[in-house]
Amino acid sequence: MSNELKPNQLTEILVPPKGADTLHPKPGNLSEDNPVVLKHLRKLEGNSILTVRDLSREVVIELCKLAAILERFEIAPYHVLEGKIVTTAFFEASTRTRLSFESSVQRLGGSILSIPEGGVTGVKKGESLEDIGEMFNAYCDMVILRHTDTDSLERIQKYLRIPLINAGNGSGEHPTQALADWYALLKWRPSLADTKPAKKSEGLSLGILGTPGSMRAVKSFLLMSLLFKSKIRRVAVISEYADPFGADVIEDLERADIEYSVTNDIQKTLPTLDVVYMNSIAFLGESYKTLDSRYKIDKDSKLKKDAVILHPLARLEELSTTLDDTRHNLYFSQAHGAVFVRQALLSSIFGRLDRLPDAIPTVS
Ligand code: CP
């Protein structure tokens, strides 16, 4: 096979349609003249990813750099995941996470066993998650689990002996969503990946419209943002709740020694933010709940001219579609990029980095 890398045809489709001003930062921003440091990615081989705490800053950056290469170039012919079987076990609804993981695997030549909802498994007959985990050892090489229960990870891991990726556990975490979030941010502002601390005046003001203690994507985004604390001036959480964090996140915030505040004054805070991360859906107890839904933004909201908006989606009324065709919209790029950053993660966990084409710039 020729060693020359061909452009990825998919990227043409991901360019916003003519007339739309939607942000679409180029993957080349992150990968040109910037070889992937393989030693950081090799640390992931055979690992499970249950929380952002399983990832270091170096690993996140190298995953995003590799994702940028996978986004730019046609990698399918190299069959990086050939012979690997991945089970997507989704016991809770999903559009993006399950399908982008499945797309990632299939575009790299691997195979998928797809469980789109728990009702098609023995759970319907009363089977335990523990026993299902034991069965998965024989059927596949990795499990990607979404479940309504925060303790589902420990339960399935009781007998599981293959890597497990947390695709959202109740109000717990969603670590690969945070990878997609930061992949979008690093393409938008590649200097966030360098090691030089930002001058205080140049650090990002990060705003969160949501409740990190109850919203798994928001919590994982905040935890991953702390890995980049040298580039962040302050974090402002706009929430209906006086204490929106939950004990474990507060400990991380305190340890990071980062300036943070909690407010319910969206009018005053919004115009000060460089990055706005928002969400309104939480899975709490037995059902979905809408939190912080009185905070809504649209194209007339008082955003900084260059502010970007991230949203893990699905959205409800908090994020107006009038923002879709504006320069604030980083959320579509964030969702699309998930395919590539998940490919980078799976290639690393499966120890298949050596199957990537030699033309990819890497250092050991
Ligand atoms: N971002 C996210 O988790 O979306 P889905 O619920 O559609 O997977």
Boltz pocket constraint, residues with backbone or C-beta under 6 A from the ligand:
constraints:
  - pocket:
      binder: B
      contacts: [[A, 93], [A, 94], [A, 95], [A, 96], [A, 97], [A, 98], [A, 167], [A, 168], [A, 174], [A, 177], [A, 217], [A, 312], [A, 313], [A, 314]]
      max_distance: 6.0
